[in-house]
């Protein structure tokens, strides 16, 4: 009996399709999550322009004509209460949204279901109706893309996922509070994508001057930091702390600030938000893979999971993914994988090179095998 070898599977595949699993099921770890982001409900406000005793106030909700008659002692509050009751008790308007009084003059109508559009309009020039929130469905997720968890823990009782973009991440911020000590060296070390960068500055005059000088060094050529990684700032006009911020939400880093030889002052103290939200590698769930369930497209053009559906993803295993033409045809086994975090058609897509909007995905490596051809731009990566 011939033992299992993942490379055998790779070389036997004459033509791959994006999202295709390349390992046998026993060597894959898979899971699923509900795709329900951003899922925004429509919202309208109805504002009373003027209070007129015994007047009729008329408006339209999704084609339903509604009206109330103000009392002889009407106020904004009493008219608002009538409008709320009229909307919620009407079969048509009550089925699309819920009305609540949000101020003395304003009623807000919010859709019951995300993605459902409805209209509210004034019928007699006594009310002002404004669409304050546009309805939005969940975004589709293409096969072969990185999916991440949008919240910690998963939203409610559902396990949820979204396509990887910086929109669902936060920038890492490390703030280092420093105690001044004349003639003592400040040493800053930043580790980005596993590579350490170091700068130092000897404190002189006062803490503010020293931190300002250190900021210039961290952001300058002495640090050697690549573009779109980490930027340094001072926390105040009269600085007491060095603030280090990721320039790409989702790109994490490791920082340290220390005092040099001979220091007697207290060591610098870090405050940080480091964790899942600032680090796409911690937020990553897996790679969406091709399934037989209904897709949101036809004719094979960018097949993807529709919004509000269950998305299948591989947590551990080999999968075929789209590879942009600009990435080139040559892939070395174990080459690093970069994921696109900019919002757009390429969100969550994998690349062989970094950029100002791509982040190193430490949980993935390119696999050398029989590629399906440079013309259709498909390559294999292993996610773990």
C-alpha positions in Angstrom: 0.0 0.0 0.0 1.4 3.4 -1.0 1.4 5.9 1.8 -0.4 9.3 1.5 1.6 12.1 0.1 0.1 15.5 -0.4 2.6 16.3 -3.2 1.2 13.3 -5.2 -2.2 14.9 -5.2 -0.8 18.2 -6.3 1.1 16.7 -9.2 -1.8 14.6 -10.4 -4.1 17.6 -10.8 -4.1 18.6 -14.5 -6.4 21.5 -14.0 -7.5 23.2 -10.8 -10.4 25.5 -10.1 -10.4 28.2 -7.5 -11.6 27.0 -4.1 -10.8 23.3 -4.9 -9.5 21.3 -1.9 -6.3 19.5 -2.8 -6.0 17.1 0.1 -8.2 14.1 0.9 -10.9 14.7 3.5 -9.0 12.9 6.2 -6.2 15.4 6.0 -8.4 18.5 6.0 -9.9 20.3 9.0 -13.0 22.1 7.9 -15.7 24.2 9.5 -18.5 26.6 8.5 -19.8 30.0 9.6 -22.7 32.3 8.7 -22.0 35.1 6.3 -24.2 37.9 7.6 -22.1 41.1 7.4 -22.7 44.0 7.0 -26.5 43.3 7.1 -27.8 46.8 7.8 -31.5 47.6 8.3 -33.1 50.5 6.6 -34.0 53.5 8.8 -36.1 56.7 8.3 -36.8 59.6 10.5 -40.1 61.5 10.6 -39.8 65.0 12.0 -42.7 67.2 13.0 -42.2 70.6 11.3 -44.7 72.6 13.4 -47.4 71.8 16.0 -50.8 72.7 14.8 -53.8 72.0 17.0 -56.6 69.8 15.4 -54.5 69.5 12.1 -54.2 66.3 10.1 -50.7 64.9 9.7 -50.4 62.6 6.7 -47.5 60.5 5.3 -46.9 57.3 3.3 -45.0 54.2 4.3 -44.3 51.7 1.5 -47.4 52.8 -0.4 -49.7 52.8 2.7 -51.4 56.1 3.3 -51.3 57.0 7.0 -52.6 60.0 8.9 -53.4 61.2 12.5 -55.4 64.2 13.7 -53.8 66.3 16.4 -55.9 67.2 19.4 -56.9 70.7 20.3 -54.1 70.8 22.9 -51.5 69.0 20.8 -47.8 69.0 21.5 -44.8 67.5 19.8 -45.0 64.6 22.2 -48.6 63.8 21.7 -48.4 64.0 17.9 -45.3 61.8 18.0 -47.1 59.2 20.1 -50.0 59.2 17.5 -47.5 58.7 14.6 -45.7 55.8 16.4 -49.0 54.1 17.1 -50.3 54.6 13.6 -47.2 53.0 12.0 -46.9 50.1 14.4 -50.6 49.2 14.2 -50.9 49.4 10.4 -50.6 46.1 8.6 -48.3 47.4 5.8 -46.1 49.8 7.7 -45.9 47.6 10.8 -44.7 44.7 8.7 -41.7 46.5 7.3 -40.4 48.4 10.4 -40.7 49.4 14.0 -41.5 53.1 14.9 -40.1 54.6 18.1 -40.0 58.2 19.4 -36.3 59.2 19.5 -36.9 62.9 20.5 -39.7 65.3 21.2 -40.1 66.0 17.5 -38.6 62.9 15.8 -39.9 59.4 15.2 -37.5 56.8 13.8 -38.7 53.8 11.7 -36.2 51.0 11.6 -36.6 48.0 9.3 -37.4 44.6 10.9 -35.0 42.8 8.5 -31.6 43.8 7.1 -31.4 44.5 3.4 -35.1 45.3 3.0 -35.7 48.7 1.4 -38.8 50.7 2.1 -40.0 54.3 1.6 -41.4 56.9 3.9 -42.6 60.2 2.5 -44.6 63.2 3.6 -48.1 63.7 2.1 -49.1 67.2 3.3 -45.9 69.3 4.0 -46.3 69.1 7.8 -43.6 66.4 8.2 -40.0 66.0 7.0 -39.1 62.4 6.2 -35.4 61.5 5.7 -33.7 58.2 4.9 -30.9 58.1 7.5 -29.6 54.5 7.0 -29.6 52.6 3.7 -30.4 48.9 3.8 -27.6 46.6 3.0 -27.4 42.8 2.5 -24.6 40.6 3.6 -21.7 40.7 1.2 -21.0 37.6 -0.9 -17.8 35.7 -0.3 -15.9 34.3 -3.3 -14.3 30.8 -3.2 -10.6 30.7 -2.3 -10.6 33.8 -0.1 -9.5 34.3 3.5 -12.4 34.6 5.9 -12.1 36.0 9.4 -14.2 36.3 12.5 -15.8 39.8 12.8 -16.3 39.7 16.6 -15.1 38.2 19.8 -16.8 35.9 20.6 -18.8 35.0 17.6 -21.9 37.1 17.2 -24.7 35.8 19.5 -25.3 32.1 19.0 -24.2 32.1 15.4 -20.7 31.5 14.2 -20.1 34.3 11.8 -17.6 35.2 9.2 -16.7 38.0 6.8 -14.2 38.3 4.0 -10.9 39.6 5.2 -10.6 43.3 5.0 -9.2 46.1 7.2 -12.8 47.3 7.6 -13.3 44.6 10.2 -9.9 45.0 11.8 -8.4 47.7 14.0 -4.9 49.2 14.0 -2.6 48.0 16.7 -1.6 50.8 19.1 1.3 50.5 21.6 1.8 53.4 23.9 5.0 53.5 25.9 5.0 55.8 29.0 8.6 56.9 29.6 10.3 58.4 32.7 12.9 61.0 31.9 16.5 60.5 33.0 19.2 62.7 31.6 21.9 61.2 29.4 20.3 57.7 29.4 19.7 55.9 26.2 16.2 55.1 25.0 16.1 51.9 22.9 13.1 51.0 20.7 12.8 47.6 19.0 10.0 46.9 16.5 9.5 43.4 15.1 7.4 43.3 11.9 6.8 40.1 10.0 9.4 38.4 12.2 12.2 41.0 11.4 13.5 43.2 14.2 14.3 46.9 13.7 16.1 48.9 16.3 16.8 52.6 17.0 18.1 54.5 20.0 18.4 58.0 21.3 20.1 59.5 24.3 17.8 61.6 26.3 18.8 65.3 26.6 17.2 68.5 27.8 13.8 67.0 28.8 11.4 64.2 28.1 9.4 66.0 25.5 12.4 66.8 23.4 13.8 63.3 23.8 10.5 61.6 22.7 10.1 64.0 19.7 13.7 63.1 18.6 12.9 59.4 19.0 9.8 59.7 16.9 11.9 61.2 14.0 14.3 58.3 14.2 11.7 55.6 14.3 10.0 57.1 11.2 13.2 57.8 9.5 15.8 55.8 7.6 17.6 54.8 10.7 14.9 52.4 11.7 14.8 50.8 8.2 11.2 50.0 8.6 9.4 49.1 5.3 6.6 51.4 4.2 3.0 50.9 5.5 4.1 49.1 8.7 4.4 51.1 11.9 4.4 54.9 12.5 5.6 56.6 15.6 4.0 59.7 17.2 4.1 61.5 20.6 1.0 61.3 22.8 0.9 65.0 23.6 2.2 68.4 22.5 4.4 68.0 25.6 5.1 64.4 25.2 5.2 61.8 28.0 4.8 58.7 25.9 5.9 57.2 22.6 2.9 55.9 20.5 3.5 53.2 17.9 0.6 52.5 15.5 0.1 50.0 12.7 -0.5 51.8 9.4 -2.6 48.9 8.1 -5.5 47.7 10.3 -4.9 44.0 10.8 -1.1 44.1 10.5 0.3 43.3 14.0 3.8 44.0 15.3 5.8 43.5 18.5 7.4 46.5 20.2 9.7 47.1 23.2 11.1 50.3 24.7 13.9 50.0 27.3 16.4 52.3 29.1 20.1 51.9 28.5 23.0 51.1 30.8 23.1 53.0 34.1 19.4 53.9 34.2 17.8 54.3 37.7 14.4 55.6 36.5 11.4 53.3 36.3 11.2 51.1 33.1 8.9 52.3 30.3 5.4 50.9 30.7 3.3 49.7 27.7 -0.4 50.1 27.1 -1.6 48.1 24.1 -4.7 46.8 22.3 -2.8 43.9 20.8 -5.0 40.8 20.2 -7.4 39.4 17.6 -8.8 42.6 16.2 -5.5 44.2 15.3 -4.0 40.9 13.9 -5.5 39.2 10.8 -3.5 36.1 11.6 -5.4 35.7 14.9 -8.7 36.7 13.4 -8.4 34.3 10.4 -10.8 31.4 10.4 -9.6 29.8 7.1 -10.0 29.8 3.4 -13.4 29.5 1.8 -13.6 26.4 -0.4 -15.7 25.4 -3.3 -18.9 23.5 -2.5 -21.8 22.0 -4.4 -24.3 24.3 -2.7 -26.0 27.2 -4.6 -23.7 30.0 -5.5 -24.4 33.7 -6.1 -23.1 33.7 -9.7 -23.7 31.6 -12.8 -21.5 30.5 -15.7 -18.5 30.1 -13.4 -17.7 33.7 -13.1 -16.4 34.4 -9.7 -18.4 31.7 -8.0 -19.1 32.6 -4.4 -21.3 32.1 -1.4 -24.2 34.5 -1.3 -25.0 36.7 1.7 -26.9 35.2 4.6 -25.6 31.7 3.8 -23.4 29.2 5.4 -19.8 29.5 4.2 -17.5 26.5 4.2 -13.9 27.1 5.0 -10.8 24.9 5.4 -9.0 25.5 8.7 -6.1 23.2 7.8 -5.3 21.8 4.4 -4.3 22.6 0.8 -6.6 24.6 -1.4 -6.4 26.1 -4.9 -6.7 29.9 -5.0 -6.7 32.7 -7.6 -3.3 34.2 -8.2 -3.1 37.6 -9.8 -1.1 37.8 -13.0 1.1 40.5 -11.5 2.3 37.9 -9.0 4.2 36.0 -11.7 4.4 32.3 -12.5 7.4 31.4 -10.4 6.5 30.1 -6.9 9.0 28.5 -4.6 7.8 25.9 -2.2 7.2 27.5 1.2 7.2 31.0 -0.2 5.3 33.5 2.0 1.7 34.3 1.4 0.3 37.9 1.5 -3.5 38.6 1.9 -5.2 41.7 0.5 -7.0 43.7 3.1 -8.2 46.6 1.0 -11.9 46.8 0.5 -12.8 45.8 -3.1 -12.9 43.0 -5.6 -9.6 41.6 -4.4 -10.4 41.5 -0.6 -9.2 38.4 1.0 -7.2 37.3 -2.1 -3.7 35.8 -1.9 -0.5 37.2 -3.4 3.2 36.4 -3.6 4.3 40.0 -2.8 3.6 42.5 -0.2 2.1 46.0 -0.8 0.7 48.9 1.2 -2.6 47.1 1.8 -1.4 43.4 2.1 -0.4 41.6 5.2 1.9 38.6 5.7 -0.3 35.5 6.4 1.9 33.5 8.7 -0.6 30.6 8.7 -0.2 29.9 5.0 2.6 28.9 2.5 2.6 28.5 -1.2 3.0 24.9 -2.4 5.1 23.9 -5.4 3.3 21.4 -7.6 1.8 21.1 -11.0 0.2 24.5 -11.4 -2.9 24.7 -13.6 -1.2 27.2 -15.8 -0.2 30.9 -15.7 -3.0 31.8 -18.1 -5.8 31.0 -15.7 -3.9 32.2 -12.6 -4.5 29.4 -10.1 -2.0 28.2 -7.5 -2.0 26.1 -4.4 -1.4 27.2 -0.8 -1.5 25.3 2.5 -3.3 26.9 5.4 -2.7 25.7 8.9 
